[in-house]
Structure formats: C-alpha cells, structure tokens
Amino acid sequence: MTRESEIMALEQRRRSAMTSADVTTLSGLFANELAWIHATARLDTKDGLLGSIASGKTKYLSIECSEETVRFYGEIAIVSGLANINAEIAGEQRAIQNRFTIVWARVDGEWKVVNWQSTGVRKP
C-alpha cells in the first residue's frame, strides 16, 4: 500500500464514521489537539466536534469528495479537494459544498487528523 492510498483509506474511514456518528472511531482518528475550522469560520475542538455528533446536534447524512490531491511533507499529509456534504445541523437540513484541506500527521506512530479547514463554494 502506498502512503497516498493509506491516507485515502483513512479518509474513507473518517467519512464513514462521520456519516454513521461513530464517535469511537472518530476519537481514534482525531488528534487530541485537533483544530476543526468550519466554513463559517467557527473553530471546534476534538471534544466539541465529537460532542456535537454524539448528541445528534450535527448529523452528517452524506459526504462525497472529488478533485482530491494528497501531498506529503515528511510526516505530514495534506489532502485538499471539494466536499459535497448533506447534513442536519440543529434540526435544519443543509446541502453544503466546500473546498477543504485536511491535515494528517504522524502522532505516536499513527496517522491522526490535526486540522480541517473549509471554505464554502458560492452558488452561481
């Protein structure tokens, strides 16, 4: 397995865990010092994001990504792409399209998500 295919397999695992609200799996994939920056510019921590998913306040119904690239810088992997997300946030259904960057880093020998940053794509 190449490093790129390893990261993309982890990305698929993360997306699946988010859509199934599997906070146990997500907890293992996210670094303790995770910074999750939503397209609204709101900053979340690991505990905050997992709490929102566990409580059902945030429900990821589907996550489809395209235009993905993976770049490596030593023990850092950066994945960028376009995400089409269907979610229910505080009871409101939303169709979200974002450009994203997610940063994976080797932490104690394992790949962990350390940062997510997304920017909303304007509708024409």
N, C-alpha and C positions, 0 to 999 in steps of 0.2 A: 504494500500500500504506500503510495506517495504521500508526502506531507500535505499536499493540496487535497487529495482525496480524504485523508484523515480529518482535516479541518471541515471539509464539506459534509462528511458523515456526522461530525459533531453538530454542525449547523442544522442538519435534518433532525437530529435527535432533540436539539433545543426547540425547534419549531413545533415538533410533535408534542413535546412536553408542555409547551405554552398552550397549544390548542386543546390539550386534554387536561389542563390545570394540574399537571403532575409536579407539584412544588418540591417533592423529594428529589426528583431527577434534576430539576432546575437548580436547587440548592447545591447539588454536587457539581453542576456545570458553571455556576457563577462564583467568582472570587468574592471573598468576604468584603473587600473594599470596592465592589462594583459601583460604577457611576453609570446610570441609565438616563440619558437625556432624551426626553420625548420631543416630538416635532413642535410641541407648544412651548419648548424651552424649559419645561418643568424638569427638575433634577430629582431622580429617585435613587434610593439606596437598594441594596440587595434585600434587606428586611422589608422595606416599603413596597417594592415591586412584588415580592413573594406574598406579602400580606394582602395586597390588593387582589391578586389572582386567587389565593386561598379562600378569601371571603366571598368571592364571586362579584365583587365590585367591578373588576375588569375581567371580561371573558374574551379570549381570543378565539374566534369561531373558525377562521382560516387564515393562513399565511402562505402566500405564493410569492416567490422571489425570482427575478430574472436579471440579466445583464451583470451577473456576478463575476468579480475578479478576486483573486487571492494573491496577496503579496507577503513575502516573508522578510523580516529584518531580524536576524538572529533568532531569538526565542519568542518573537512576536509575530503573529499572523494577523493581517488586516484584510477583512472581507468587505467589499463595497458592492452595492447593487441597488436594485429597485424592488421595493416590497409593496405588494398589494395585500392589505390586511382588512379582514372583516372582523369587527369587534363589537362588543356590547359594553359600554362604559357607563356605570351608574344608571343602568336600565335603558340607555339610548343606543340604538343601533348606528354604527358608523362604518362607512367604506372609506378606508384610508390608503392613500398612495404616498409613499415616502422614498426618497433617496436615503440610503443608510450606509453607515460604516460601523462595523463591529470589530472590536479588538480582542483577540485571544492571546494569552501569554502563558508561558510555562510557569506554573506555580507549584513548587514542591514536586516537580517531575510530571505534572499533569496539565493539559491544556484547560484553561479557565477563561471565561468571559470577564474582562476587566472594564470594558467600556462599550457603550452603544450610543450612537448619535444619529438622529434622523432629522430630515428636513422635508416638510410637506411639499408635494408637487402640485403646482397650481393647475386647476382645471381650465381648459381653453374656453 
